[in-house]
């Protein structure tokens, strides 16, 4: 059985952030919630110097492609419900 690796990359708007510090607080809070809820790897991967934009990547590994897809979909749903951010773009890769 081959391992399936899924990566969900999301570009987020953080409209309430007026500084990098405020953006980091929102993004780090979101990252902690995702990690604890789904036991996945999460990191801010781009837009480090923009105070109202963040790009995060979420990675998941399983032997079942549908399990990877379901886990990443649930993580995206959690982010979608977060009022402090808005999803601008989504990219999903499963190998």
VEXMIRO-510834 format. One record per residue: x, y, z of N, C-alpha, C in turn; chain; residue in three letters. Coordinates in steps of 0.05 Angstrom, whole numbers, plus 5000, padded with zeros to 4 digits. Each point is the difference from the previous one (the first is absolute). Layout:
N
REC    nx    ny    nz   cax   cay   caz    cx    cy    cz  unit  code
REC     X     Y     Z     X     Y     Z     X     Y     Z     A   ALA
...
//
This chain:
95
REC    nx    ny    nz   cax   cay   caz    cx    cy    cz  unit  code
REC  5017  4976  5000  4983  5024  5000  5018  5025  5000     A   UNK
REC  4994  5018  4983  5016  5025  4997  4988  5021  5018     A   UNK
REC  5018  5016  5011  4991  5023  5016  4990  5022  4982     A   UNK
REC  4979  5013  5008  4988  5023  4986  5007  5025  5016     A   UNK
REC  5011  5020  4986  5007  5025  5013  4983  5022  4987     A   UNK
REC  4986  5015  5017  4984  5022  4991  5010  5026  5011     A   UNK
REC  5000  5020  4983  5007  5027  5008  4979  5019  4991     A   UNK
REC  4989  5015  5019  4980  5020  4995  5013  5027  5005     A   UNK
REC  5001  5017  4980  5012  5026  5002  4978  5021  4997     A   UNK
REC  4999  5018  5020  4978  5020  5000  5013  5028  5003     A   UNK
REC  4991  5018  4982  5007  5028  5003  4977  5014  5015     A   UNK
REC  5006  5013  5022  4980  5011  5017  5002  5031  5001     A   UNK
REC  4978  5013  5001  4999  5028  5006  4995  5003  5030     A   UNK
REC  5014  5018  5012  4997  5006  5029  4993  5029  5002     A   UNK
REC  4975  5007  4993  4992  5029  4997  5002  5016  5025     A   UNK
REC  4998  4988  5024  5001  5016  5024  5028  5006  5010     A   UNK
REC  5020  4988  4988  5028  5004  5009  5011  5027  4990     A   UNK
REC  5009  5016  5018  5012  5026  4993  5030  4999  5002     A   UNK
REC  5011  4978  5010  5029  4997  5002  5007  4970  4996     A   UNK
REC  5026  4995  4996  5009  4972  4998  4995  4985  5026     A   UNK
REC  5003  5014  5023  4995  4987  5026  4971  4991  5002     A   UNK
REC  4982  5016  4992  4971  4993  5001  4995  4976  4981     A   UNK
REC  5012  5001  4976  4996  4978  4982  5011  4974  5011     A   UNK
REC  5024  5001  5012  5012  4976  5011  4983  4988  5022     A   UNK
REC  4988  5018  5017  4983  4990  5021  4976  4984  4989     A   UNK
REC  4988  5011  4979  4977  4986  4988  5008  4974  4987     A   UNK
REC  5022  5001  4984  5009  4976  4986  5010  4979  5019     A   UNK
REC  5015  5007  5020  5010  4980  5019  4977  4987  5015     A   UNK
REC  4980  5016  5008  4977  4989  5013  4986  4979  4983     A   UNK
REC  4997  5007  4974  4987  4982  4981  5017  4974  4996     A   UNK
REC  5026  5003  4998  5018  4977  4997  4998  4981  5024     A   UNK
REC  5000  5011  5024  4997  4984  5024  4974  4985  5000     A   UNK
REC  4978  5013  4993  4974  4987  4999  4999  4977  4980     A   UNK
REC  5012  5005  4976  5000  4979  4980  5016  4976  5009     A   UNK
REC  5024  5005  5011  5017  4978  5009  4986  4983  5021     A   UNK
REC  4988  5014  5020  4988  4985  5022  4974  4985  4991     A   UNK
REC  4986  5011  4981  4975  4988  4991  5004  4976  4982     A   UNK
REC  5022  5001  4983  5003  4980  4979  5026  4985  5000     A   UNK
REC  5019  5007  5018  5026  4986  5001  5013  5000  4973     A   UNK
REC  5003  5023  4988  5013  5004  4974  5023  5020  5003     A   UNK
REC  5017  5001  4981  5021  5020  5000  4990  5026  4987     A   UNK
REC  5005  5023  5012  4991  5025  4990  5022  5021  5003     A   UNK
REC  5004  5016  4979  5020  5021  5002  4992  5024  4982     A   UNK
REC  5008  5023  5008  4998  5024  4983  5023  4998  4980     A   UNK
REC  4994  4999  4974  5021  4995  4980  5006  5023  4982     A   UNK
REC  4984  5022  5001  5006  5023  4982  4986  5024  5011     A   UNK
REC  5006  5023  4988  4988  5026  5008  5006  5008  5028     A   UNK
REC  5025  4994  5009  5008  5006  5027  5001  5030  5005     A   UNK
REC  5006  5016  4980  5003  5029  5004  4976  5016  4993     A   UNK
REC  4977  4987  4995  4975  5015  4993  4982  4998  5024     A   UNK
REC  4990  5022  5010  4984  4999  5025  4971  4992  4996     A   UNK
REC  4990  4999  4976  4972  4992  4997  4997  4975  4982     A   UNK
REC  5022  4986  4995  4999  4976  4984  5018  4979  5012     A   UNK
REC  4991  4975  5000  5016  4978  5010  4995  4976  4981     A   UNK
REC  5021  4984  4997  4997  4975  4985  5009  4977  5019     A   UNK
REC  4981  4981  5004  5007  4978  5017  4998  4974  4984     A   UNK
REC  5015  4980  5009  4999  4973  4987  4994  4980  5022     A   UNK
REC  4983  4981  4994  4992  4979  5018  5007  4974  4987     A   UNK
REC  5015  4982  5014  5008  4975  4989  4989  4977  5016     A   UNK
REC  4992  4979  4986  4988  4976  5012  5010  4975  4986     A   UNK
REC  5006  4979  5015  5009  4975  4988  4982  4977  5009     A   UNK
REC  4992  4983  4981  4984  4976  5006  5004  4980  4978     A   UNK
REC  4991  4975  5005  5002  4980  4979  4975  5001  4982     A   UNK
REC  4981  5017  5006  4975  5002  4986  4996  5028  4989     A   UNK
REC  4998  5002  4973  4996  5026  4987  4975  5015  5010     A   UNK
REC  4978  4985  5004  4975  5013  5009  5003  5010  5028     A   UNK
REC  5015  4987  5017  5005  5010  5027  5015  5026  5000     A   UNK
REC  5020  5001  4983  5016  5025  4997  4982  5023  4991     A   UNK
REC  4984  4994  4980  4982  5021  4989  4980  5009  5021     A   UNK
REC  4989  4981  5015  4980  5007  5021  5012  5017  5022     A   UNK
REC  5025  4992  5008  5013  5015  5022  5006  5029  4991     A   UNK
REC  5010  5003  4976  5007  5027  4990  4974  5016  4995     A   UNK
REC  4979  4988  4992  4974  5014  4996  4989  5010  5027     A   UNK
REC  5003  4983  5020  4991  5009  5027  5016  5023  5010     A   UNK
REC  5026  4999  4995  5018  5023  5008  4991  5025  4986     A   UNK
REC  4994  4998  4974  4992  5023  4985  4973  5011  5011     A   UNK
REC  4982  4982  5007  4974  5009  5012  5005  5015  5026     A   UNK
REC  5018  4991  5016  5007  5015  5025  5009  5028  4994     A   UNK
REC  5018  5002  4980  5010  5027  4993  4978  5017  4988     A   UNK
REC  4982  4988  4985  4978  5014  4987  4981  5012  5022     A   UNK
REC  4998  4987  5023  4983  5010  5021  5013  5021  5017     A   UNK
REC  5027  5004  4997  5015  5020  5016  4993  5028  4989     A   UNK
REC  4989  5016  5017  4991  5027  4992  5022  5020  4995     A   UNK
REC  5024  4994  5011  5022  5020  4998  5015  4997  4974     A   UNK
REC  4995  4979  4985  5014  4996  4974  4980  4994  4978     A   UNK
REC  5008  5005  4975  4984  4993  4977  5018  4985  4981     A   UNK
REC  4990  4977  4990  5015  4984  4981  4999  5014  4972     A   UNK
REC  5024  5006  4989  5001  5012  4974  5007  4980  4978     A   UNK
REC  5016  4980  5006  5008  4980  4980  5006  4974  5014     A   UNK
REC  4995  4978  4985  5004  4973  5011  5014  4983  4979     A   UNK
REC  5020  4985  5009  5012  4980  4982  5003  4974  5016     A   UNK
REC  4991  4978  4988  5001  4974  5013  5016  4981  4983     A   UNK
REC  5020  4987  5012  5015  4980  4986  5000  4974  5016     A   UNK
REC  4994  4978  4988  5002  4974  5013  5016  4981  4982     A   UNK
REC  5022  4990  5011  5017  4981  4985  4999  4973  5013     A   UNK
//
